[in-house]
């Protein structure tokens, strides 16, 4: 049965109508994965050397033990955003003579084929086989491997489980975000240290290797929880639609903006009424915690703002980039209607700018809490905000006029690759490189704050000359509108 | 003359989908487009609505090329397929949205919708459903009503009778006839239902592989003629 499912999936992939984009995207992702894996292997074999080099005088084993759970904590957050739910359209199989158990098993087995699961193998296993085995013996080395395998499985299914819960109800998104931010804050203020916990646990394992079976235990537990949840929700997920009465809504505030406001209201409804857009936006909220990774005290003290600018651009624009990169594909299903109706496309473009400005303003307001760490962060974030609403939006909309893939809104999962084309990858380069064009010359001259002012100035200029950019995007749009409409019509 | 098509050509690969040398449509005419699948009906409509760029030739609507200016949008309303509906809106929201594009207030729209109560048969309004959750037939009704609401001078409908229940089919026919006499509306309809088309339209255009095979005024023999052509 498993092989039949696999062959159906395989055929589904190769025969999908949107194959062109999927293959290009998959090849890119494939290369990226391969690159990471190669790095991981090299790093894995040289881990002992690197630890010795970067923390001279400390016990290599202790450092390694401290890394493990830390790694898996970050791995978990990454998974929440990037790991794909193994989606197979199970509807055609549900009414056949196939036990549900088998379908669930297939979904679960498929989930294991993932780069996230392979990466730690390459990273940690070589070290366990060399250093740990030399110091603590073969038995301990084996149990280290067992615990790492168990942690992989545990992370894999926990991430999927949490993702499934968050897709089912937004309540869990908030719980997850609060929990992660709480842990991140505790770690940042050194109240609680993952490193210390990791060290204690793996220190124990090196002495009492049997303890590693505890990890195996929780991994199996998580697998069972996940499988049970899946089996219970196998139909409600796809087939059941809620019976609650839908109401017509109106956003009076937006009426002040005329037709552009009406179009923004239309798009807000699009975002709020689809799982895929909702979860994309919710997940983009998770990005606001990247500041804890990048806003390091020593970096701020040295005024080395390069990485800080990257993080600030990323966070102030997280919703804009994550939602905007697929523009106008979100509206692909009714794009013909927009074209054939009396829609003024100048207003259509204006509405996009307005929407992006709203999104970026909201995220920027949220992340002002980083101001508690340092006032410098606020300055950087403000400059990044100006860049985002002034120029970043132009970059994204320019690439939007080159995106010919519609998004299938009926599919739920957050990071499914339907609708992904090369333009999304290309888009990120100018979007993130542009701020440095303004900042770097000053920073190299030793005046990072002039660089910030320059960045903010050009952002503001972009904002003030917006009417010019609207015309520019409109021209680009008109050049390719037939191709866009054609592409949207052909995307299933 | 409301529409003037000249040298219109569209090819996909080596296949010519539309190849119309000359076609003129006068104000107030109700025109039925018939032809088997692949005859080019929908492609013609799409070019008419500036959704597809013709390879050659042009479509002039009231003296202006549809591909060059948006003027035609002021008096043209259309419904080709579900791709015209915004499926995550409730039916009311959709009507309000379309109305707002023509500067109709919500009160106006509601007022207008009242006159379509019979056509809707109590299945469209106040249902508390998104358009995507309606059946195909009811989606069709929403699209057609939204097009008619724009009070167009030129109406373009692609297979409007498909998926509609018999009662609604008959109501739609009388609606089109009514609008033709009252407001001098020009209507372009494509259909596979020869009965309906000959009943409603006063001019029939028969397409085959993109070419106009026949173009004639309807009379009592039209239906038989068409049946003879299609029964080959």
HADDOCK unambig.tbl for C-alpha pairs under 7 A between the chains (distance, minus, plus):
assign (segid A and resid 245 and name CA) (segid B and resid 128 and name CA) 5.01 0.50 0.50
assign (segid A and resid 245 and name CA) (segid B and resid 129 and name CA) 6.74 0.50 0.50
assign (segid A and resid 246 and name CA) (segid B and resid 128 and name CA) 4.49 0.50 0.50
assign (segid A and resid 246 and name CA) (segid B and resid 129 and name CA) 5.45 0.50 0.50
assign (segid A and resid 246 and name CA) (segid B and resid 130 and name CA) 6.94 0.50 0.50
assign (segid A and resid 247 and name CA) (segid B and resid 128 and name CA) 5.78 0.50 0.50
assign (segid A and resid 248 and name CA) (segid B and resid 90 and name CA) 6.30 0.50 0.50
assign (segid A and resid 248 and name CA) (segid B and resid 93 and name CA) 6.12 0.50 0.50
assign (segid A and resid 270 and name CA) (segid B and resid 88 and name CA) 6.58 0.50 0.50
assign (segid A and resid 273 and name CA) (segid B and resid 88 and name CA) 6.67 0.50 0.50
assign (segid A and resid 333 and name CA) (segid B and resid 83 and name CA) 5.52 0.50 0.50
assign (segid A and resid 334 and name CA) (segid B and resid 83 and name CA) 4.52 0.50 0.50
assign (segid A and resid 334 and name CA) (segid B and resid 84 and name CA) 5.08 0.50 0.50
assign (segid A and resid 334 and name CA) (segid B and resid 85 and name CA) 5.83 0.50 0.50
assign (segid A and resid 334 and name CA) (segid B and resid 86 and name CA) 5.69 0.50 0.50
assign (segid A and resid 336 and name CA) (segid B and resid 51 and name CA) 6.72 0.50 0.50
assign (segid A and resid 336 and name CA) (segid B and resid 83 and name CA) 6.16 0.50 0.50
assign (segid A and resid 336 and name CA) (segid B and resid 84 and name CA) 5.81 0.50 0.50
assign (segid A and resid 337 and name CA) (segid B and resid 83 and name CA) 6.29 0.50 0.50
assign (segid A and resid 337 and name CA) (segid B and resid 84 and name CA) 3.74 0.50 0.50
assign (segid A and resid 337 and name CA) (segid B and resid 85 and name CA) 6.51 0.50 0.50
assign (segid A and resid 339 and name CA) (segid B and resid 51 and name CA) 6.93 0.50 0.50
assign (segid A and resid 340 and name CA) (segid B and resid 49 and name CA) 5.75 0.50 0.50
assign (segid A and resid 341 and name CA) (segid B and resid 73 and name CA) 6.41 0.50 0.50
assign (segid A and resid 342 and name CA) (segid B and resid 73 and name CA) 5.21 0.50 0.50
assign (segid A and resid 342 and name CA) (segid B and resid 74 and name CA) 6.49 0.50 0.50
assign (segid A and resid 342 and name CA) (segid B and resid 101 and name CA) 5.96 0.50 0.50
assign (segid A and resid 343 and name CA) (segid B and resid 101 and name CA) 6.43 0.50 0.50
assign (segid A and resid 482 and name CA) (segid B and resid 51 and name CA) 6.18 0.50 0.50
assign (segid A and resid 482 and name CA) (segid B and resid 52 and name CA) 5.68 0.50 0.50
assign (segid A and resid 482 and name CA) (segid B and resid 53 and name CA) 6.39 0.50 0.50
assign (segid A and resid 485 and name CA) (segid B and resid 51 and name CA) 6.94 0.50 0.50
